[in-house]
Amino acid sequence: MDGADLMMIVSYDESRLLAAARRLMSENNISQVEQIRDSTLTRDFLKQTYETTGKYLHANHDFLILPPDERFVLLRHAAENVQCLSIIFVWNQSKLYTHRSFMKTCNYLYGEQLVNMVRHAMKFIDPDLVLVKLAASLFAFSNSLLIVRPNYTMNSSSISTIFRIQSSYAEVTWKYLVYRYGYYQAVLRFNNLIQCLMTATNITSKSLNAHIHTNDMESLVEQTEISLFLDDIEQINSDVV
C-alpha cells in the first residue's frame, strides 16, 4: 500500500470507541449502583460513536478536497454510513450484544427493530480491523445516497467525482484482501462485506425514524460543517498569504 492507502486506513480511529465498549463490558455487577453506572457508560459509548464519525470525516483527505457544495450534500449521508458501520463493528468486536442492560437501553432509545437489524448485520462484519477501516471509507462515499434520500439532487459532476473516489476505495480493498488472504478467501470476504454494507444501508434508512439518533446526527453534521468551513477559510487565508 502506498501513502494514500495508509492515510485511508488511519483516518478512521476506533480506539476511543472500543475503549468505551470495554468499559461497558467490565460492568458486570447487577446492583442498582452498577445500573446507574451502566447508564452513564452507555451514554458515553453512544456519544463516542458520533465523535469517532466526526473525527473520521474531518481527517479523510478525499472528503476534504471535495468542493464545498459537493461535500455539503454528501456529509449527512457519509456520517450516517460511518456511524452505522462503527456500531456494527464494535458491537461484534466487543460482544456488546451480550450486555443485557446496554441492549435494553438501546431497545428503548432506538426501537427493537433497529437493534435487531444491527445484530443481523453483525453476521457479515469481518473481524479484520484493517478491512473495516477500508470499508468505512468505501461506505462513506456510497452512491446509496440517492436511494436512501431520493429527494436529494446531485449534478453529474458530483456523482462522477464520488463514484471515482468510491471505485478507488473498492480497488484498494480488493487488493488488500487478495494480498492478505489469497484469491478464494478474498472473494468470500468481499462478498460478506457487500452483504454487510447492503444491510447497513437498510439500517441507515430505518434510523431516520429514530428521533434521538436524528437529533444527535444533526448535531454532529452541524459541528462538522462548522469545523470544515473554518478549515476552508484558514486555507484561503493561507493561500492569499
DOTORVEX-144913 format. One record per atom (N, C-alpha, C): residue number from 1; residue in three letters; x, y, z; atom name. Coordinates in steps of 0.05 Angstrom, whole numbers. Layout:
PT drenti mikol     px     py     pz dose
PT    NUM   ala      X      Y      Z   CA
...
***
This chain:
PT drenti mikol     px     py     pz dose
PT      1   met     17    -24      0    N
PT      1   met      0      0      0   CA
PT      1   met     17     25      0    C
PT      2   asp      9     45    -15    N
PT      2   asp     24     70    -16   CA
PT      2   asp     14     89      6    C
PT      3   gly     25    113      7    N
PT      3   gly     19    132     28   CA
PT      3   gly    -11    139     29    C
PT      4   ala    -23    142      5    N
PT      4   ala    -51    150      4   CA
PT      4   ala    -69    128     15    C
PT      5   asp    -61    102     10    N
PT      5   asp    -77     80     20   CA
PT      5   asp    -75     78     51    C
PT      6   leu    -51     84     61    N
PT      6   leu    -47     83     90   CA
PT      6   leu    -63    106    103    C
PT      7   met    -64    129     91    N
PT      7   met    -80    152    101   CA
PT      7   met   -109    144    103    C
PT      8   met   -118    129     83    N
PT      8   met   -146    120     83   CA
PT      8   met   -152    103    108    C
PT      9   ile   -132     87    116    N
PT      9   ile   -136     70    139   CA
PT      9   ile   -135     85    165    C
PT     10   val   -114    101    168    N
PT     10   val   -110    115    194   CA
PT     10   val   -130    137    199    C
PT     11   ser   -144    146    178    N
PT     11   ser   -163    168    182   CA
PT     11   ser   -187    159    199    C
PT     12   tyr   -192    133    200    N
PT     12   tyr   -213    122    218   CA
PT     12   tyr   -199    111    243    C
PT     13   asp   -205    124    266    N
PT     13   asp   -192    116    291   CA
PT     13   asp   -214    105    310    C
PT     14   glu   -214     79    314    N
PT     14   glu   -234     66    330   CA
PT     14   glu   -226     63    360    C
PT     15   ser   -203     73    368    N
PT     15   ser   -192     67    394   CA
PT     15   ser   -210     76    417    C
PT     16   arg   -219    100    416    N
PT     16   arg   -236    110    438   CA
PT     16   arg   -263     96    439    C
PT     17   leu   -273     89    416    N
PT     17   leu   -299     75    415   CA
PT     17   leu   -296     47    427    C
PT     18   leu   -275     33    420    N
PT     18   leu   -270      7    432   CA
PT     18   leu   -265      8    462    C
PT     19   ala   -251     30    470    N
PT     19   ala   -246     33    499   CA
PT     19   ala   -272     38    514    C
PT     20   ala   -291     53    502    N
PT     20   ala   -317     58    515   CA
PT     20   ala   -332     32    517    C
PT     21   ala   -330     15    496    N
PT     21   ala   -344    -11    496   CA
PT     21   ala   -332    -29    518    C
PT     22   arg   -306    -29    520    N
PT     22   arg   -293    -46    541   CA
PT     22   arg   -301    -37    569    C
PT     23   arg   -304    -11    573    N
PT     23   arg   -313     -2    600   CA
PT     23   arg   -341    -12    605    C
PT     24   leu   -357    -12    585    N
PT     24   leu   -385    -22    589   CA
PT     24   leu   -384    -52    596    C
PT     25   met   -368    -67    582    N
PT     25   met   -367    -96    586   CA
PT     25   met   -355   -104    613    C
PT     26   ser   -340    -86    625    N
PT     26   ser   -327    -92    650   CA
PT     26   ser   -347    -89    673    C
PT     27   glu   -370    -77    668    N
PT     27   glu   -390    -73    689   CA
PT     27   glu   -409    -97    690    C
PT     28   asn   -404   -115    708    N
PT     28   asn   -420   -140    710   CA
PT     28   asn   -437   -142    735    C
PT     29   asn   -434   -123    753    N
PT     29   asn   -449   -123    778   CA
PT     29   asn   -478   -115    772    C
PT     30   ile   -498   -128    783    N
PT     30   ile   -526   -122    777   CA
PT     30   ile   -538   -104    798    C
PT     31   ser   -522    -94    817    N
PT     31   ser   -534    -76    837   CA
PT     31   ser   -544    -50    825    C
PT     32   gln   -560    -36    840    N
PT     32   gln   -572    -11    830   CA
PT     32   gln   -550     10    823    C
PT     33   val   -529     10    840    N
PT     33   val   -507     29    835   CA
PT     33   val   -494     23    808    C
PT     34   glu   -490     -3    803    N
PT     34   glu   -477    -10    778   CA
PT     34   glu   -496     -4    754    C
PT     35   gln   -522     -7    758    N
PT     35   gln   -541      0    736   CA
PT     35   gln   -539     30    729    C
PT     36   ile   -536     46    749    N
PT     36   ile   -533     75    744   CA
PT     36   ile   -507     80    729    C
PT     37   arg   -486     66    737    N
PT     37   arg   -460     69    723   CA
PT     37   arg   -462     59    695    C
PT     38   asp   -477     37    691    N
PT     38   asp   -481     26    664   CA
PT     38   asp   -494     47    646    C
PT     39   ser   -514     61    657    N
PT     39   ser   -528     81    642   CA
PT     39   ser   -509    103    633    C
PT     40   thr   -492    111    651    N
PT     40   thr   -472    132    644   CA
PT     40   thr   -453    122    623    C
PT     41   leu   -444     98    626    N
PT     41   leu   -425     86    607   CA
PT     41   leu   -438     82    579    C
PT     42   thr   -464     75    580    N
PT     42   thr   -479     72    555   CA
PT     42   thr   -480     98    539    C
PT     43   arg   -486    119    553    N
PT     43   arg   -487    146    540   CA
PT     43   arg   -460    153    530    C
PT     44   asp   -439    146    545    N
PT     44   asp   -412    153    537   CA
PT     44   asp   -405    137    511    C
PT     45   phe   -413    112    510    N
PT     45   phe   -407     96    486   CA
PT     45   phe   -422    108    462    C
PT     46   leu   -447    113    465    N
PT     46   leu   -463    124    442   CA
PT     46   leu   -452    151    433    C
PT     47   lys   -443    167    452    N
PT     47   lys   -431    193    445   CA
PT     47   lys   -405    188    429    C
PT     48   gln   -390    168    436    N
PT     48   gln   -365    162    422   CA
PT     48   gln   -370    153    393    C
PT     49   thr   -393    141    388    N
PT     49   thr   -398    132    360   CA
PT     49   thr   -400    157    342    C
PT     50   tyr   -412    178    352    N
PT     50   tyr   -415    202    336   CA
PT     50   tyr   -389    218    335    C
PT     51   glu   -374    219    357    N
PT     51   glu   -349    233    357   CA
PT     51   glu   -328    219    339    C
PT     52   thr   -328    193    339    N
PT     52   thr   -310    178    322   CA
PT     52   thr   -316    184    293    C
PT     53   thr   -342    185    286    N
PT     53   thr   -350    191    259   CA
PT     53   thr   -342    219    250    C
PT     54   gly   -346    238    268    N
PT     54   gly   -339    266    262   CA
PT     54   gly   -309    269    257    C
PT     55   lys   -293    256    274    N
PT     55   lys   -264    257    271   CA
PT     55   lys   -255    244    245    C
PT     56   tyr   -268    222    237    N
PT     56   tyr   -261    209    212   CA
PT     56   tyr   -267    228    188    C
PT     57   leu   -290    240    188    N
PT     57   leu   -297    258    165   CA
PT     57   leu   -278    282    164    C
PT     58   his   -269    291    187    N
PT     58   his   -251    314    187   CA
PT     58   his   -222    306    179    C
PT     59   ala   -217    280    180    N
PT     59   ala   -189    270    174   CA
PT     59   ala   -187    258    146    C
PT     60   asn   -210    251    133    N
PT     60   asn   -209    238    107   CA
PT     60   asn   -201    258     85    C
PT     61   his   -178    253     73    N
PT     61   his   -167    271     53   CA
PT     61   his   -186    275     29    C
PT     62   asp   -197    253     19    N
PT     62   asp   -215    254     -4   CA
PT     62   asp   -240    270      2    C
PT     63   phe   -250    268     26    N
PT     63   phe   -273    284     34   CA
PT     63   phe   -266    313     35    C
PT     64   leu   -243    319     45    N
PT     64   leu   -235    347     49   CA
PT     64   leu   -230    362     23    C
PT     65   ile   -221    348      2    N
PT     65   ile   -215    361    -23   CA
PT     65   ile   -239    365    -41    C
PT     66   leu   -262    354    -33    N
PT     66   leu   -286    358    -48   CA
PT     66   leu   -294    388    -48    C
PT     67   pro   -305    398    -70    N
PT     67   pro   -316    426    -69   CA
PT     67   pro   -336    428    -47    C
PT     68   pro   -338    451    -34    N
PT     68   pro   -357    454    -11   CA
PT     68   pro   -385    445    -16    C
PT     69   asp   -396    451    -40    N
PT     69   asp   -424    444    -46   CA
PT     69   asp   -427    413    -47    C
PT     70   glu   -408    400    -60    N
PT     70   glu   -409    371    -61   CA
PT     70   glu   -406    358    -33    C
PT     71   arg   -388    370    -18    N
PT     71   arg   -382    360      9   CA
PT     71   arg   -407    363     26    C
PT     72   phe   -421    385     23    N
PT     72   phe   -445    390     40   CA
PT     72   phe   -466    369     34    C
PT     73   val   -470    363      8    N
PT     73   val   -491    344      0   CA
PT     73   val   -484    316     11    C
PT     74   leu   -458    309     11    N
PT     74   leu   -450    282     19   CA
PT     74   leu   -447    279     50    C
PT     75   leu   -444    301     64    N
PT     75   leu   -436    300     92   CA
PT     75   leu   -455    284    109    C
PT     76   arg   -481    289    108    N
PT     76   arg   -500    275    125   CA
PT     76   arg   -501    245    119    C
PT     77   his   -500    240     93    N
PT     77   his   -501    212     84   CA
PT     77   his   -476    197     94    C
PT     78   ala   -453    209     90    N
PT     78   ala   -428    197     99   CA
PT     78   ala   -427    192    129    C
PT     79   ala   -437    212    144    N
PT     79   ala   -438    209    173   CA
PT     79   ala   -456    186    182    C
PT     80   glu   -479    184    169    N
PT     80   glu   -498    162    176   CA
PT     80   glu   -484    135    170    C
PT     81   asn   -471    133    148    N
PT     81   asn   -460    107    140   CA
PT     81   asn   -436     99    158    C
PT     82   val   -418    118    164    N
PT     82   val   -395    111    180   CA
PT     82   val   -403    105    209    C
PT     83   gln   -422    120    219    N
PT     83   gln   -432    116    247   CA
PT     83   gln   -445     88    249    C
PT     84   cys   -461     81    229    N
PT     84   cys   -474     55    229   CA
PT     84   cys   -454     32    228    C
PT     85   leu   -435     34    210    N
PT     85   leu   -415     13    207   CA
PT     85   leu   -398     11    233    C
PT     86   ser   -393     34    246    N
PT     86   ser   -378     34    271   CA
PT     86   ser   -393     17    292    C
PT     87   ile   -419     21    294    N
PT     87   ile   -435      7    314   CA
PT     87   ile   -435    -23    308    C
PT     88   ile   -439    -30    283    N
PT     88   ile   -439    -59    276   CA
PT     88   ile   -412    -71    284    C
PT     89   phe   -390    -58    277    N
PT     89   phe   -364    -70    282   CA
PT     89   phe   -359    -72    312    C
PT     90   val   -364    -51    327    N
PT     90   val   -357    -51    356   CA
PT     90   val   -375    -69    372    C
PT     91   trp   -401    -70    365    N
PT     91   trp   -418    -89    378   CA
PT     91   trp   -408   -117    375    C
PT     92   asn   -399   -124    351    N
PT     92   asn   -389   -151    346   CA
PT     92   asn   -362   -155    359    C
PT     93   gln   -344   -136    356    N
PT     93   gln   -317   -139    366   CA
PT     93   gln   -316   -141    397    C
PT     94   ser   -332   -125    410    N
PT     94   ser   -332   -125    440   CA
PT     94   ser   -354   -142    452    C
PT     95   lys   -371   -154    435    N
PT     95   lys   -393   -170    445   CA
PT     95   lys   -413   -155    462    C
PT     96   leu   -417   -130    455    N
PT     96   leu   -436   -113    470   CA
PT     96   leu   -464   -124    469    C
PT     97   tyr   -470   -139    448    N
PT     97   tyr   -497   -151    445   CA
PT     97   tyr   -504   -170    468    C
PT     98   thr   -483   -179    483    N
PT     98   thr   -488   -197    506   CA
PT     98   thr   -494   -181    532    C
PT     99   his   -490   -155    531    N
PT     99   his   -494   -137    554   CA
PT     99   his   -524   -131    557    C
PT    100   arg   -538   -144    575    N
PT    100   arg   -567   -142    576   CA
PT    100   arg   -576   -113    582    C
PT    101   ser   -563   -100    601    N
PT    101   ser   -571    -73    608   CA
PT    101   ser   -567    -54    584    C
PT    102   phe   -545    -57    571    N
PT    102   phe   -539    -40    547   CA
PT    102   phe   -559    -44    525    C
PT    103   met   -565    -69    519    N
PT    103   met   -584    -75    498   CA
PT    103   met   -612    -65    505    C
PT    104   lys   -619    -67    530    N
PT    104   lys   -645    -57    539   CA
PT    104   lys   -647    -27    534    C
PT    105   thr   -625    -13    540    N
PT    105   thr   -625     16    536   CA
PT    105   thr   -627     23    506    C
PT    106   cys   -613      8    490    N
PT    106   cys   -614     12    461   CA
PT    106   cys   -641      7    449    C
PT    107   asn   -654    -14    459    N
PT    107   asn   -682    -20    450   CA
PT    107   asn   -700      3    457    C
PT    108   tyr   -697     14    481    N
PT    108   tyr   -713     36    490   CA
PT    108   tyr   -708     62    473    C
PT    109   leu   -683     67    467    N
PT    109   leu   -676     92    453   CA
PT    109   leu   -682     91    423    C
PT    110   tyr   -677     67    411    N
PT    110   tyr   -678     66    382   CA
PT    110   tyr   -698     47    371    C
PT    111   gly   -710     31    388    N
PT    111   gly   -730     12    379   CA
PT    111   gly   -719    -16    374    C
PT    112   glu   -734    -36    381    N
PT    112   glu   -724    -64    379   CA
PT    112   glu   -718    -72    351    C
PT    113   gln   -734    -62    332    N
PT    113   gln   -730    -70    304   CA
PT    113   gln   -703    -61    294    C
PT    114   leu   -695    -36    300    N
PT    114   leu   -670    -25    291   CA
PT    114   leu   -647    -40    304    C
PT    115   val   -649    -46    330    N
PT    115   val   -629    -61    344   CA
PT    115   val   -625    -89    332    C
PT    116   asn   -647   -102    325    N
PT    116   asn   -646   -129    313   CA
PT    116   asn   -633   -128    285    C
PT    117   met   -637   -106    271    N
PT    117   met   -624   -103    245   CA
PT    117   met   -594   -100    248    C
PT    118   val   -585    -87    269    N
PT    118   val   -556    -84    274   CA
PT    118   val   -545   -112    281    C
PT    119   arg   -559   -127    297    N
PT    119   arg   -550   -154    305   CA
PT    119   arg   -548   -172    280    C
PT    120   his   -567   -169    262    N
PT    120   his   -567   -185    237   CA
PT    120   his   -542   -177    220    C
PT    121   ala   -536   -152    219    N
PT    121   ala   -513   -143    203   CA
PT    121   ala   -486   -153    214    C
PT    122   met   -485   -159    240    N
PT    122   met   -461   -170    252   CA
PT    122   met   -453   -196    240    C
PT    123   lys   -471   -211    228    N
PT    123   lys   -465   -237    216   CA
PT    123   lys   -445   -233    192    C
PT    124   phe   -445   -209    181    N
PT    124   phe   -429   -205    157   CA
PT    124   phe   -404   -188    161    C
PT    125   ile   -402   -176    185    N
PT    125   ile   -379   -159    190   CA
PT    125   ile   -353   -176    194    C
PT    126   asp   -332   -167    183    N
PT    126   asp   -306   -181    184   CA
PT    126   asp   -291   -172    209    C
PT    127   pro   -278   -191    223    N
PT    127   pro   -262   -183    247   CA
PT    127   pro   -236   -168    241    C
PT    128   asp   -229   -168    215    N
PT    128   asp   -204   -155    207   CA
PT    128   asp   -207   -125    209    C
PT    129   leu   -192   -112    227    N
PT    129   leu   -195    -84    232   CA
PT    129   leu   -187    -67    208    C
PT    130   val   -166    -75    194    N
PT    130   val   -158    -60    170   CA
PT    130   val   -180    -60    149    C
PT    131   leu   -193    -83    146    N
PT    131   leu   -215    -85    126   CA
PT    131   leu   -238    -67    134    C
PT    132   val   -244    -66    160    N
PT    132   val   -266    -49    170   CA
PT    132   val   -259    -20    165    C
PT    133   lys   -234    -12    169    N
PT    133   lys   -226     16    164   CA
PT    133   lys   -229     22    134    C
PT    134   leu   -221      4    117    N
PT    134   leu   -225      8     88   CA
PT    134   leu   -255     10     81    C
PT    135   ala   -270     -8     94    N
PT    135   ala   -299     -8     89   CA
PT    135   ala   -312     18     97    C
PT    136   ala   -302     31    119    N
PT    136   ala   -313     56    128   CA
PT    136   ala   -311     77    106    C
PT    137   ser   -287     78     93    N
PT    137   ser   -283     97     72   CA
PT    137   ser   -300     90     47    C
PT    138   leu   -301     65     41    N
PT    138   leu   -318     56     18   CA
PT    138   leu   -347     63     22    C
PT    139   phe   -357     58     47    N
PT    139   phe   -385     63     53   CA
PT    139   phe   -391     93     55    C
PT    140   ala   -372    108     64    N
PT    140   ala   -376    137     67   CA
PT    140   ala   -383    150     40    C
PT    141   phe   -371    140     19    N
PT    141   phe   -375    151     -8   CA
PT    141   phe   -394    134    -24    C
PT    142   ser   -411    119    -11    N
PT    142   ser   -431    102    -24   CA
PT    142   ser   -451    118    -40    C
PT    143   asn   -457    109    -65    N
PT    143   asn   -478    122    -81   CA
PT    143   asn   -506    116    -72    C
PT    144   ser   -509    100    -50    N
PT    144   ser   -535     94    -40   CA
PT    144   ser   -549    119    -29    C
PT    145   leu   -535    142    -28    N
PT    145   leu   -547    167    -21   CA
PT    145   leu   -572    173    -37    C
PT    146   leu   -571    167    -62    N
PT    146   leu   -594    173    -80   CA
PT    146   leu   -617    153    -76    C
PT    147   ile   -611    131    -63    N
PT    147   ile   -631    111    -57   CA
PT    147   ile   -645    117    -31    C
PT    148   val   -628    122    -10    N
PT    148   val   -638    127     17   CA
PT    148   val   -653    154     18    C
PT    149   arg   -642    174      3    N
PT    149   arg   -653    201      3   CA
PT    149   arg   -659    209    -25    C
PT    150   pro   -681    199    -37    N
PT    150   pro   -687    205    -65   CA
PT    150   pro   -693    234    -71    C
PT    151   asn   -698    250    -51    N
PT    151   asn   -704    278    -55   CA
PT    151   asn   -678    295    -59    C
PT    152   tyr   -655    282    -52    N
PT    152   tyr   -630    296    -56   CA
PT    152   tyr   -624    298    -86    C
PT    153   thr   -613    320    -95    N
PT    153   thr   -604    323   -122   CA
PT    153   thr   -574    327   -123    C
PT    154   met   -561    314   -143    N
PT    154   met   -533    318   -147   CA
PT    154   met   -528    321   -176    C
PT    155   asn   -510    339   -184    N
PT    155   asn   -504    342   -212   CA
PT    155   asn   -486    319   -221    C
PT    156   ser   -484    316   -247    N
PT    156   ser   -468    294   -258   CA
PT    156   ser   -439    295   -250    C
PT    157   ser   -429    319   -247    N
PT    157   ser   -401    322   -240   CA
PT    157   ser   -396    312   -211    C
PT    158   ser   -414    318   -193    N
PT    158   ser   -412    308   -166   CA
PT    158   ser   -414    278   -164    C
PT    159   ile   -433    267   -179    N
PT    159   ile   -436    238   -179   CA
PT    159   ile   -411    224   -190    C
PT    160   ser   -400    236   -211    N
PT    160   ser   -376    225   -224   CA
PT    160   ser   -352    226   -204    C
PT    161   thr   -349    248   -190    N
PT    161   thr   -327    250   -170   CA
PT    161   thr   -330    230   -148    C
PT    162   ile   -354    227   -137    N
PT    162   ile   -359    209   -115   CA
PT    162   ile   -354    180   -125    C
PT    163   phe   -364    174   -149    N
PT    163   phe   -361    147   -160   CA
PT    163   phe   -331    140   -164    C
PT    164   arg   -315    160   -173    N
PT    164   arg   -287    156   -177   CA
PT    164   arg   -273    149   -150    C
PT    165   ile   -280    165   -129    N
PT    165   ile   -268    160   -103   CA
PT    165   ile   -276    133    -92    C
PT    166   gln   -302    126    -95    N
PT    166   gln   -311    100    -85   CA
PT    166   gln   -298     77   -100    C
PT    167   ser   -294     80   -126    N
PT    167   ser   -281     59   -142   CA
PT    167   ser   -252     55   -133    C
PT    168   ser   -238     77   -127    N
PT    168   ser   -211     74   -117   CA
PT    168   ser   -210     60    -90    C
PT    169   tyr   -229     65    -73    N
PT    169   tyr   -230     52    -47   CA
PT    169   tyr   -236     22    -51    C
PT    170   ala   -254     16    -69    N
PT    170   ala   -261    -12    -75   CA
PT    170   ala   -237    -27    -85    C
PT    171   glu   -221    -14   -102    N
PT    171   glu   -197    -27   -114   CA
PT    171   glu   -177    -32    -92    C
PT    172   val   -172    -13    -74    N
PT    172   val   -153    -17    -52   CA
PT    172   val   -162    -39    -34    C
PT    173   thr   -188    -40    -28    N
PT    173   thr   -199    -61    -11   CA
PT    173   thr   -195    -88    -23    C
PT    174   trp   -201    -91    -49    N
PT    174   trp   -197   -117    -62   CA
PT    174   trp   -168   -125    -62    C
PT    175   lys   -150   -107    -69    N
PT    175   lys   -122   -113    -69   CA
PT    175   lys   -112   -122    -42    C
PT    176   tyr   -122   -109    -21    N
PT    176   tyr   -114   -116      6   CA
PT    176   tyr   -123   -145     13    C
PT    177   leu   -148   -151      6    N
PT    177   leu   -159   -177     11   CA
PT    177   leu   -143   -199     -3    C
PT    178   val   -137   -195    -28    N
PT    178   val   -121   -215    -44   CA
PT    178   val    -94   -218    -32    C
PT    179   tyr    -81   -196    -25    N
PT    179   tyr    -54   -197    -13   CA
PT    179   tyr    -54   -211     14    C
PT    180   arg    -74   -205     30    N
PT    180   arg    -75   -215     58   CA
PT    180   arg    -85   -244     59    C
PT    181   tyr   -105   -251     43    N
PT    181   tyr   -118   -277     46   CA
PT    181   tyr   -117   -296     22    C
PT    182   gly   -108   -286     -1    N
PT    182   gly   -109   -302    -25   CA
PT    182   gly   -136   -299    -39    C
PT    183   tyr   -137   -307    -64    N
PT    183   tyr   -160   -301    -81   CA
PT    183   tyr   -186   -313    -71    C
PT    184   tyr   -186   -339    -63    N
PT    184   tyr   -210   -352    -55   CA
PT    184   tyr   -223   -338    -30    C
PT    185   gln   -207   -334     -9    N
PT    185   gln   -217   -321     15   CA
PT    185   gln   -224   -292      9    C
PT    186   ala   -210   -279     -9    N
PT    186   ala   -216   -252    -16   CA
PT    186   ala   -244   -250    -28    C
PT    187   val   -252   -269    -45    N
PT    187   val   -279   -269    -56   CA
PT    187   val   -300   -272    -34    C
PT    188   leu   -295   -290    -16    N
PT    188   leu   -315   -295      6   CA
PT    188   leu   -317   -271     24    C
PT    189   arg   -295   -259     31    N
PT    189   arg   -295   -236     49   CA
PT    189   arg   -307   -212     36    C
PT    190   phe   -301   -208     10    N
PT    190   phe   -312   -185     -4   CA
PT    190   phe   -342   -188     -7    C
PT    191   asn   -351   -212    -12    N
PT    191   asn   -380   -217    -14   CA
PT    191   asn   -393   -211     13    C
PT    192   asn   -381   -220     35    N
PT    192   asn   -393   -214     62   CA
PT    192   asn   -393   -184     67    C
PT    193   leu   -372   -170     58    N
PT    193   leu   -371   -141     61   CA
PT    193   leu   -394   -127     46    C
PT    194   ile   -399   -136     22    N
PT    194   ile   -421   -125      7   CA
PT    194   ile   -448   -130     21    C
PT    195   gln   -451   -154     32    N
PT    195   gln   -475   -161     47   CA
PT    195   gln   -478   -143     71    C
PT    196   cys   -456   -138     84    N
PT    196   cys   -456   -121    108   CA
PT    196   cys   -464    -92    101    C
PT    197   leu   -453    -82     80    N
PT    197   leu   -459    -54     72   CA
PT    197   leu   -488    -51     62    C
PT    198   met   -498    -72     49    N
PT    198   met   -526    -71     40   CA
PT    198   met   -545    -71     64    C
PT    199   thr   -538    -88     84    N
PT    199   thr   -554    -88    108   CA
PT    199   thr   -552    -62    123    C
PT    200   ala   -528    -50    124    N
PT    200   ala   -524    -25    137   CA
PT    200   ala   -539     -2    123    C
PT    201   thr   -542     -4     97    N
PT    201   thr   -558     16     82   CA
PT    201   thr   -587     15     91    C
PT    202   asn   -597     -9     95    N
PT    202   asn   -625    -12    106   CA
PT    202   asn   -627      0    134    C
PT    203   ile   -606     -4    150    N
PT    203   ile   -607      6    177   CA
PT    203   ile   -607     37    177    C
PT    204   thr   -590     49    161    N
PT    204   thr   -589     78    160   CA
PT    204   thr   -616     90    150    C
PT    205   ser   -629     76    132    N
PT    205   ser   -655     85    123   CA
PT    205   ser   -676     83    145    C
PT    206   lys   -676     61    160    N
PT    206   lys   -694     57    182   CA
PT    206   lys   -688     77    205    C
PT    207   ser   -663     83    209    N
PT    207   ser   -655    101    232   CA
PT    207   ser   -665    129    229    C
PT    208   leu   -674    137    205    N
PT    208   leu   -685    163    200   CA
PT    208   leu   -710    168    217    C
PT    209   asn   -723    146    226    N
PT    209   asn   -747    148    243   CA
PT    209   asn   -741    148    273    C
PT    210   ala   -715    145    280    N
PT    210   ala   -707    145    308   CA
PT    210   ala   -700    174    316    C
PT    211   his   -717    187    330    N
PT    211   his   -713    216    335   CA
PT    211   his   -688    223    351    C
PT    212   ile   -681    206    370    N
PT    212   ile   -657    211    386   CA
PT    212   ile   -633    210    368    C
PT    213   his   -632    190    350    N
PT    213   his   -610    187    332   CA
PT    213   his   -609    211    312    C
PT    214   thr   -631    218    301    N
PT    214   thr   -631    240    281   CA
PT    214   thr   -622    266    294    C
PT    215   asn   -630    271    319    N
PT    215   asn   -622    295    333   CA
PT    215   asn   -592    295    338    C
PT    216   asp   -581    272    347    N
PT    216   asp   -552    270    351   CA
PT    216   asp   -537    273    324    C
PT    217   met   -548    262    303    N
PT    217   met   -535    264    277   CA
PT    217   met   -536    292    266    C
PT    218   glu   -558    306    271    N
PT    218   glu   -559    334    262   CA
PT    218   glu   -538    351    276    C
PT    219   ser   -534    345    302    N
PT    219   ser   -514    360    318   CA
PT    219   ser   -486    354    307    C
PT    220   leu   -481    328    301    N
PT    220   leu   -455    320    290   CA
PT    220   leu   -449    334    264    C
PT    221   val   -469    334    246    N
PT    221   val   -466    346    219   CA
PT    221   val   -461    376    222    C
PT    222   glu   -476    389    239    N
PT    222   glu   -473    417    243   CA
PT    222   glu   -445    424    253    C
PT    223   gln   -435    409    273    N
PT    223   gln   -409    414    284   CA
PT    223   gln   -387    409    263    C
PT    224   thr   -391    388    247    N
PT    224   thr   -371    381    226   CA
PT    224   thr   -371    402    204    C
PT    225   glu   -395    412    197    N
PT    225   glu   -397    433    176   CA
PT    225   glu   -382    458    185    C
PT    226   ile   -386    466    210    N
PT    226   ile   -372    490    221   CA
PT    226   ile   -342    486    221    C
PT    227   ser   -333    462    230    N
PT    227   ser   -305    457    231   CA
PT    227   ser   -292    457    203    C
PT    228   leu   -306    445    183    N
PT    228   leu   -296    445    156   CA
PT    228   leu   -296    473    143    C
PT    229   phe   -317    488    150    N
PT    229   phe   -319    515    140   CA
PT    229   phe   -295    532    150    C
PT    230   leu   -289    529    175    N
PT    230   leu   -267    544    187   CA
PT    230   leu   -240    535    174    C
PT    231   asp   -238    510    168    N
PT    231   asp   -214    500    155   CA
PT    231   asp   -211    512    127    C
PT    232   asp   -234    514    113    N
PT    232   asp   -234    526     86   CA
PT    232   asp   -224    555     87    C
PT    233   ile   -235    570    107    N
PT    233   ile   -227    598    110   CA
PT    233   ile   -197    600    116    C
PT    234   glu   -187    582    134    N
PT    234   glu   -159    583    141   CA
PT    234   glu   -142    576    116    C
PT    235   gln   -151    558     99    N
PT    235   gln   -136    550     75   CA
PT    235   gln   -136    574     55    C
PT    236   ile   -159    588     53    N
PT    236   ile   -160    611     35   CA
PT    236   ile   -141    632     44    C
PT    237   asn   -141    638     70    N
PT    237   asn   -123    658     81   CA
PT    237   asn    -94    650     77    C
PT    238   ser    -88    625     80    N
PT    238   ser    -61    615     76   CA
PT    238   ser    -52    618     47    C
PT    239   asp    -71    613     28    N
PT    239   asp    -64    615      0   CA
PT    239   asp    -59    645     -8    C
PT    240   val    -74    663      5    N
PT    240   val    -71    691     -1   CA
PT    240   val    -44    701      8    C
PT    241   val    -36    692     32    N
PT    241   val    -10    700     43   CA
PT    241   val     12    687     27    C
***
